Amino acid sequence: MLNKSMFIKPRNALEGAGEKGASPAIPDALYRACPACKAAVLTQDMEENLLVCPHCGHHLRMNVEARLRMLCDEGSFEELWPEMTTQNPIGFPEYEKKLAAARSLTGRPDGVVCGTARIGGEECALFVMDAQFMMGSMGTVVGEKITRTFELAAERSLPVVGVTVSGGARMQEGILSLMQMAKTSGAVLRHSQAGNFYLALLTDPTTGGVTASFAMEADMILAEPGALIGFAGPRVIEQTIRAKLPEGFQRAEFLLKKGFVDAIVPRQEQKETISFLLRLHAPHERRDAQ
């Protein structure tokens, strides 16, 4: 007996797009969904707009390579200590597997990239944290590389520009991770005492031990719109104090009103703003030479 299904034409993946409640199948690589307004934006358009949603202005997270292209003058970035890597200093279970996965995902040994560069013609030392590497958590390597960046900048009388994004200290390295808060803070202080300028750009999220150390110790603190900035998260605070927090608590706009942030700078204006501030705070002899 013949099977009726033999005479039914197979449906194409795009058929039925015009039917009520149906939508065409679009490859994920062609578009990105904004996490704020849920609008679907062509990937190319999103990248050309510096990963800022053209509909609502939400700033999506940007990887290190895109950040360096956006901020640094072409061909000026020279990376320092690119091979520095951590092991498992306290024997934390499964830590090696997490490190291997993060290295495979990002193609780098740890969660920060440091170097020297020019931004709008202004020479500086630079570090950019990487949200894709274990949520930018600060372990011994991250702390050591940032400390070395400030020490190098102090030796060469360079300003430092730091781009932060972090979930805080890396618990897999225990007290050795927490010690990086004091170590980086000491390096920031010595750099400042030598008369040098430090600018921090806080991106979403900047939390935990990073906020409690070098992220909030800059001479000028900028933030991206909507960035979450704080020590403990809002839910932890609410559960602790048993009270509802204000609307927008710990977002960049809230911190600007409270004086913890000097300015909120959209991504399209960041390079120009940073280069202006670097020129403004340059030593007199360097400024006169320009």
C-alpha positions in Angstrom: 0.0 0.0 0.0 1.3 3.4 -1.0 2.3 6.0 1.7 0.6 9.3 1.1 3.6 11.2 2.4 5.5 10.1 -0.7 3.5 12.7 -2.7 4.1 15.7 -0.3 6.7 18.1 -1.4 9.3 18.8 1.4 9.1 22.3 2.8 12.0 24.6 2.3 13.4 26.3 5.4 12.3 29.7 4.1 8.8 28.6 3.1 5.9 29.9 5.2 7.7 33.2 6.0 4.6 35.1 5.1 2.3 33.0 7.3 1.1 34.4 10.6 3.4 33.7 13.4 6.1 32.3 11.1 9.6 33.8 10.5 12.3 33.0 8.0 15.4 31.1 9.2 18.3 33.6 9.2 21.8 32.4 10.0 23.0 33.7 13.3 26.2 35.0 11.8 24.2 37.6 9.8 22.7 39.5 12.7 23.1 40.2 16.4 20.3 40.7 18.9 20.6 43.7 21.2 20.4 42.4 24.8 18.6 45.6 25.8 15.9 46.3 23.2 16.0 42.8 21.6 16.2 44.3 18.1 17.9 42.2 15.5 20.7 44.2 13.8 22.9 43.1 10.9 26.3 42.1 12.3 28.1 44.3 9.8 26.0 47.3 10.8 26.6 46.6 14.5 30.4 46.3 14.0 30.5 49.5 11.9 28.7 51.2 14.8 31.3 50.0 17.3 29.0 47.5 18.8 26.5 50.1 19.8 22.8 49.3 19.1 21.5 51.8 16.5 18.0 51.5 18.0 18.5 52.1 21.7 22.2 53.0 22.1 23.0 50.0 24.3 26.8 49.3 24.4 27.5 45.7 23.8 30.6 44.1 25.2 33.7 44.6 23.0 36.6 42.2 22.8 40.2 43.3 23.2 41.1 43.4 19.5 38.1 45.6 18.6 38.9 47.9 21.6 42.5 48.3 20.5 41.5 49.0 16.9 39.1 51.6 18.1 41.4 53.5 20.5 44.9 53.1 19.2 46.4 54.9 16.2 47.0 52.4 13.4 50.1 50.3 13.9 51.1 52.0 17.1 50.2 49.3 19.7 53.2 47.2 20.9 52.2 44.4 23.3 54.2 43.7 26.4 54.6 40.4 28.2 52.3 38.5 25.8 53.4 35.0 27.0 53.0 35.5 30.8 50.7 32.7 32.1 49.5 31.3 35.4 49.4 27.7 36.6 47.3 26.5 39.5 49.0 28.0 42.5 46.6 26.6 45.2 45.6 23.4 43.5 42.0 24.5 42.8 40.0 21.6 41.4 39.4 21.8 37.6 41.2 25.1 37.3 43.5 23.9 34.6 40.5 22.9 32.5 38.9 26.4 32.9 42.2 28.0 31.9 42.5 25.8 28.8 38.9 26.6 27.8 39.5 30.4 28.2 42.8 30.2 26.3 41.1 28.3 23.5 38.3 30.9 23.3 40.4 34.0 23.3 43.7 32.9 21.9 45.7 34.5 24.7 47.2 33.2 27.9 45.3 35.3 30.4 42.7 38.1 31.0 44.5 41.4 30.2 46.5 42.8 27.3 49.2 45.4 28.1 51.4 47.5 25.9 52.4 50.9 24.7 50.5 52.9 22.0 49.5 56.3 20.6 46.0 57.5 21.0 45.3 60.5 18.8 49.1 61.0 18.5 49.6 60.9 22.3 52.0 58.2 23.5 50.8 56.2 26.5 51.0 52.9 28.3 47.8 50.9 27.9 46.0 47.9 29.4 42.7 46.4 28.2 41.0 43.7 30.3 39.2 40.8 28.5 35.7 39.9 29.5 35.9 36.7 27.4 38.7 35.3 29.6 36.9 34.1 32.8 34.9 37.3 32.9 38.0 39.5 33.2 38.7 38.1 36.7 41.9 39.3 38.3 44.4 36.6 39.1 48.1 36.7 39.7 49.0 37.3 36.0 46.4 40.1 35.5 47.7 41.8 38.6 51.4 41.4 37.7 50.9 42.7 34.1 49.0 45.7 35.2 51.6 46.4 38.0 54.4 46.2 35.4 52.5 48.5 33.1 52.4 51.3 35.8 56.1 50.6 36.6 57.1 50.9 33.0 55.0 54.1 32.6 56.7 55.6 35.6 60.1 54.8 34.3 59.3 56.4 30.9 57.2 59.2 32.3 54.2 58.0 30.3 50.5 58.3 31.1 48.5 55.1 31.6 45.1 54.4 30.0 43.3 51.5 31.5 40.1 49.8 30.1 38.5 47.7 32.8 35.9 45.0 32.6 35.8 42.4 35.4 33.8 40.2 37.6 36.3 40.7 40.4 39.1 38.7 41.9 39.7 35.2 40.6 38.6 32.8 43.3 40.5 29.9 41.8 43.7 31.6 43.0 42.5 32.4 46.5 44.4 34.9 48.6 47.0 35.3 45.9 44.3 36.9 43.8 43.2 39.2 46.5 46.8 40.3 47.1 46.8 41.8 43.6 44.5 44.6 44.9 47.3 45.9 47.1 50.0 45.3 44.6 48.3 47.2 41.7 47.3 50.0 44.1 50.9 50.4 45.1 52.0 50.7 41.5 49.3 53.3 40.8 50.5 55.3 43.8 54.2 55.3 42.7 53.2 56.2 39.1 51.1 59.1 40.5 53.9 60.3 42.9 56.2 60.5 39.9 53.8 63.1 38.5 52.2 61.0 35.8 48.6 60.9 34.6 46.3 57.9 34.8 42.9 57.6 33.0 40.5 54.7 33.6 37.6 53.8 31.2 35.1 51.6 33.1 33.1 49.3 30.9 30.3 46.8 31.7 30.8 45.2 34.2 33.6 46.6 36.4 33.0 44.9 39.8 34.6 43.3 42.8 38.3 43.6 43.7 39.1 45.5 40.4 36.6 48.3 41.4 38.1 48.2 45.0 41.6 48.8 43.6 43.0 50.3 40.4 39.8 50.9 38.6 38.7 53.7 41.0 42.2 55.1 41.6 42.6 57.1 38.4 43.0 60.8 38.1 40.2 60.8 35.5 37.5 58.1 35.6 35.3 57.7 32.5 32.6 55.2 31.9 30.6 53.8 29.1 26.8 54.4 29.1 24.9 51.9 31.2 28.0 50.2 32.6 27.5 48.2 35.8 30.1 49.5 38.3 30.4 48.4 41.9 31.9 46.1 44.5 29.2 43.6 45.5 26.3 43.1 43.1 22.8 44.7 43.6 21.2 41.4 44.6 23.8 40.7 47.2 23.4 44.1 48.7 19.6 43.9 48.8 19.7 40.5 50.5 22.2 41.9 53.1 20.4 45.2 53.9 16.9 43.7 53.3 15.9 46.8 51.4 15.1 47.7 47.8 17.9 49.7 46.0 17.2 52.8 43.9 16.4 52.5 40.2 19.6 52.2 38.2 21.8 51.6 41.2 25.4 50.9 40.3 24.9 52.0 36.7 27.3 54.6 35.3 24.6 57.3 35.2 23.9 56.7 38.9 27.6 56.9 39.8 28.0 60.1 37.8 25.3 61.8 39.9 27.0 60.6 43.1 30.5 61.8 42.0 32.2 58.4 41.6 32.6 58.9 37.8 33.9 62.1 36.1 32.1 61.6 32.7 30.1 59.1 30.7 31.5 58.9 27.2 29.8 57.1 24.3 32.0 54.8 22.3 32.1 56.9 19.2 33.6 59.8 21.3 36.1 57.8 23.4 39.3 58.1 21.2 38.9 61.9 20.8 38.1 62.4 24.4 41.0 60.3 25.7 43.5 61.9 23.4 42.3 65.4 24.4 42.7 64.5 28.1 46.2 63.0 27.5 47.2 66.3 25.8 45.7 68.3 28.5 47.7 66.5 31.2 50.9 66.1 29.3 54.1 67.6 31.0 54.8 71.2 29.9 57.9 70.3 27.9 56.0 67.6 25.9 53.0 69.9 25.4 55.3 72.8 24.2 57.1 70.4 21.8 53.7 69.8 20.1 
